[in-house]
Amino acid sequence: MIKTERLTKCYGDFFALKYVDLEVGEGEYVAVTGRSGSGKSTLFHIIGGLDKPSYGRLYYKGKNIYDFSEKEIAKYRNNEIGFVFQAFHLEPSYTVYKNLEIPMLIAGADKKTREEKIKKYAEKLGISDKLKNLANNLSGGEKQRAAIARALVNEPKILLADEPCGNLDTANAEKIMDIFEGLNNEGITILLITHQERDAKRAKRIIRLLDGEIVAEPT
């Protein structure tokens, strides 16, 4: 589903990623781990279409997405990828309902579809009773569950999660990891970026980065 060929990102003489060759198959659950500065988030941003490589290729279903127009890349980001971030990135002054609605408004979904999907994914993530709450009034665990629901409403093929438990206590982190495991069991491809070995071991495959390069891929 995702394939990179010699994917490289450099800033002057500094290589954030260096000749990364990676394949992620449909339905896989892969953790990318490594210490701070290893290139994890850079890889996340490039795979998600949020940043461009300096050179190399990124294929999605056999097509190099950086041959796409800016409009096509935007469509790829909104329709094919669901993003979950450490800092949640919810709009604090909006209700949870409105936060979940935003990706579908961008995608052009009609009102009935928006209502149905918000109800579906709010129930799935256990936040149905929070839809009228302002995002700023949620607990950390509730914010991340709302963020995951928002990532799912356009029913993406891939979920990209960058340190999703970084701002959570242990109990809430375990709940979030349980959610990811359940979503993967339903067929969603998950790419988890984490420096936590405990979280990485919940994935079905681990890829390790060091100084922008893949150094091991344990089975």
Secondary structure as GFF3:
##gff-version 3
##sequence-region A 1 219
A	DSSP	beta_strand	2	11	.	.	.	ID=ss1
A	DSSP	beta_strand	14	24	.	.	.	ID=ss2
A	DSSP	beta_strand	29	33	.	.	.	ID=ss3
A	DSSP	alpha_helix	40	47	.	.	.	ID=ss4
A	DSSP	beta_strand	55	60	.	.	.	ID=ss5
A	DSSP	beta_strand	63	64	.	.	.	ID=ss6
A	DSSP	three_ten_helix	65	67	.	.	.	ID=ss7
A	DSSP	alpha_helix	70	79	.	.	.	ID=ss8
A	DSSP	beta_strand	81	85	.	.	.	ID=ss9
A	DSSP	alpha_helix	96	107	.	.	.	ID=ss10
A	DSSP	alpha_helix	111	124	.	.	.	ID=ss11
A	DSSP	three_ten_helix	128	130	.	.	.	ID=ss12
A	DSSP	three_ten_helix	135	137	.	.	.	ID=ss13
A	DSSP	alpha_helix	140	152	.	.	.	ID=ss14
A	DSSP	beta_strand	158	162	.	.	.	ID=ss15
A	DSSP	alpha_helix	170	185	.	.	.	ID=ss16
A	DSSP	beta_strand	189	194	.	.	.	ID=ss17
A	DSSP	alpha_helix	197	200	.	.	.	ID=ss18
A	DSSP	beta_strand	205	210	.	.	.	ID=ss19
A	DSSP	beta_strand	213	216	.	.	.	ID=ss20
###
